[in-house]
Amino acid sequence: MKEVLLNKINIMKTRITILGLAILMISCNTNESKMKSGIKDYFKKNAKDPSSYEFVELKITDTITVGEIAQKFFTDNEEEIKKQNDDIEFQKKLIKDFPSLPSDEQKTQIKSNEEYIVELKKDIEKVKPFINNKEVALYNVSHSYRLKNGFGALDLYKHFFSFDKEFKLIDMAKEETDLSHINKYYCWKNYFDKK
């Protein structure tokens, strides 16, 4: 009797595991379909010959949280504040070391740097509450595809795309490093600078 009960429990565990895997696979396929659809729509609007588009490969290269982008903003702004302060010190040194030269240009530059530092600090305060936020905001994707060039020949391309958490296309970049700016702007507009 105990053996029959254990056997039924094992069968139930197996079924639940298979069901869970099936749901996971369907979800992944649905998300991939959304991304493929977004990319096709992008090429319909932007390619010279969208009908020549051929899918080759799609790979998620990074899953980005709101907190990661907030931390990047924080770090970038702190570095920029340091550069601005260094420039202020340089301008003050010019004024001190060359008193016979007109200093209006240096004073204007110092004032501009100080105003910029105030804005950078305001932006830091806006992103601080989000630094530990683990919510997924974006997916970066590499995509290989074929598309006809200006001479009518099919060329193989690899570009990078950014998708939001709902798998809606945000933008395309020729280089993966360009996604950083796209992602920062998206999070600024949709999370940090909400009024």
C-alpha positions in Angstrom: 0.0 0.0 0.0 2.8 2.4 0.9 4.6 1.5 -2.3 1.6 2.3 -4.4 1.1 5.7 -2.7 4.8 6.6 -3.3 4.5 5.5 -6.9 1.4 7.8 -7.3 3.3 10.7 -5.7 6.3 10.2 -8.1 3.9 10.2 -11.0 2.3 13.4 -9.8 5.7 15.1 -9.3 6.7 14.1 -12.8 3.5 15.4 -14.3 3.9 18.7 -12.5 7.5 19.1 -13.6 6.6 18.4 -17.2 3.7 20.8 -17.0 6.0 23.5 -15.5 8.6 23.0 -18.3 5.9 23.1 -21.0 4.6 26.5 -19.6 8.1 27.8 -19.4 8.8 26.8 -23.0 5.5 28.3 -24.3 6.3 31.5 -22.4 9.8 31.7 -23.9 8.4 31.0 -27.4 5.8 33.7 -27.0 8.4 36.2 -25.9 10.6 35.3 -28.7 7.7 35.6 -31.1 7.0 39.1 -29.8 10.6 40.1 -30.3 10.7 38.7 -33.8 7.5 40.5 -34.7 8.9 43.8 -33.4 12.0 43.4 -35.4 10.0 42.5 -38.6 7.9 45.6 -38.0 11.1 47.7 -37.6 12.4 46.5 -40.9 9.1 47.1 -42.7 9.4 50.7 -41.6 13.1 51.2 -42.1 14.6 48.8 -44.6 15.0 49.7 -48.3 13.6 46.2 -49.3 11.8 44.8 -46.2 10.4 41.9 -48.2 14.0 40.5 -48.5 14.4 40.2 -44.7 15.5 36.7 -43.6 15.7 35.7 -40.0 19.0 33.9 -39.0 19.4 34.1 -35.2 18.0 35.9 -32.2 19.8 35.8 -28.8 19.1 37.6 -25.5 22.5 39.0 -24.5 21.5 40.8 -21.3 18.5 41.2 -18.9 18.7 44.7 -17.3 17.1 45.8 -14.1 15.9 49.3 -13.2 18.5 49.3 -10.4 21.4 48.5 -12.8 20.5 51.5 -15.0 20.0 53.7 -11.9 23.5 52.7 -10.7 25.0 53.5 -14.1 23.4 57.0 -14.0 24.7 57.5 -10.5 28.2 56.5 -11.3 28.3 58.4 -14.6 27.0 61.6 -12.9 29.5 61.3 -10.1 32.3 61.0 -12.6 31.0 63.9 -14.6 30.8 66.0 -11.4 34.5 65.2 -10.7 35.4 66.3 -14.3 33.4 69.5 -13.8 35.1 70.3 -10.5 38.5 69.6 -12.0 37.7 72.1 -14.8 36.6 74.7 -12.3 39.9 74.3 -10.5 41.8 74.6 -13.8 39.9 77.8 -14.7 40.6 79.3 -11.2 44.3 78.4 -11.6 44.3 80.2 -15.0 42.8 83.3 -13.4 45.3 83.1 -10.5 48.4 82.3 -12.6 47.7 84.9 -15.4 46.1 87.9 -13.7 47.0 90.2 -16.6 44.7 88.2 -19.0 41.0 89.0 -19.1 39.3 86.4 -16.9 35.7 86.8 -18.2 35.9 83.6 -20.2 37.1 81.6 -17.3 34.5 83.1 -15.0 31.8 82.2 -17.5 33.1 78.7 -17.7 33.2 78.3 -14.0 29.6 79.5 -13.7 28.5 77.1 -16.4 30.3 74.2 -14.7 28.7 75.0 -11.4 25.2 75.2 -12.9 25.8 71.8 -14.6 26.9 70.3 -11.3 23.7 71.4 -9.7 21.7 69.6 -12.5 23.8 66.5 -12.2 23.2 66.4 -8.4 19.4 66.8 -9.0 19.5 63.8 -11.4 21.4 61.7 -8.8 18.7 62.4 -6.3 16.1 61.2 -8.8 17.8 57.9 -9.5 18.9 57.1 -5.9 15.6 55.5 -4.8 15.9 53.1 -7.8 19.4 51.8 -7.2 18.3 48.6 -5.4 15.3 48.0 -7.7 15.4 44.5 -9.1 12.5 44.9 -11.5 13.5 43.8 -15.0 13.3 46.9 -17.3 15.0 45.8 -20.5 16.3 43.0 -22.6 19.2 43.5 -25.0 19.2 41.2 -28.0 21.7 40.4 -30.7 20.1 39.6 -34.0 21.6 38.1 -37.2 19.7 38.4 -40.4 20.0 38.7 -44.1 18.7 41.7 -46.1 19.3 42.9 -49.6 21.9 45.7 -49.9 21.7 48.6 -52.4 22.9 46.4 -55.2 20.2 43.7 -54.7 22.5 41.1 -53.1 21.6 39.5 -49.8 24.1 40.5 -47.1 24.4 39.0 -43.6 24.1 41.6 -40.8 24.3 41.5 -37.0 22.6 44.3 -35.1 21.5 44.8 -31.5 18.0 45.6 -30.3 16.6 46.8 -27.0 13.2 45.5 -25.8 11.2 46.6 -22.7 9.9 44.2 -20.1 6.8 43.6 -22.2 9.0 42.6 -25.2 8.1 45.7 -27.2 10.9 47.0 -29.4 12.6 50.2 -28.1 15.3 50.7 -30.7 18.1 49.2 -32.8 21.8 49.8 -32.6 24.6 48.9 -34.9 27.0 48.3 -32.0 26.2 46.6 -28.7 27.8 49.5 -26.8 25.2 51.9 -28.3 22.5 50.1 -26.4 23.7 51.6 -23.1 22.6 55.1 -24.2 19.2 53.7 -25.5 18.6 51.9 -22.3 19.6 54.9 -20.1 17.3 57.2 -22.0 14.4 54.7 -21.8 14.7 54.3 -18.1 15.1 58.0 -17.5 11.9 58.7 -19.4 9.9 55.7 -18.0 11.2 55.4 -14.4 13.4 58.2 -13.1 12.0 61.4 -14.5 8.3 60.7 -14.0 6.5 63.7 -12.8 
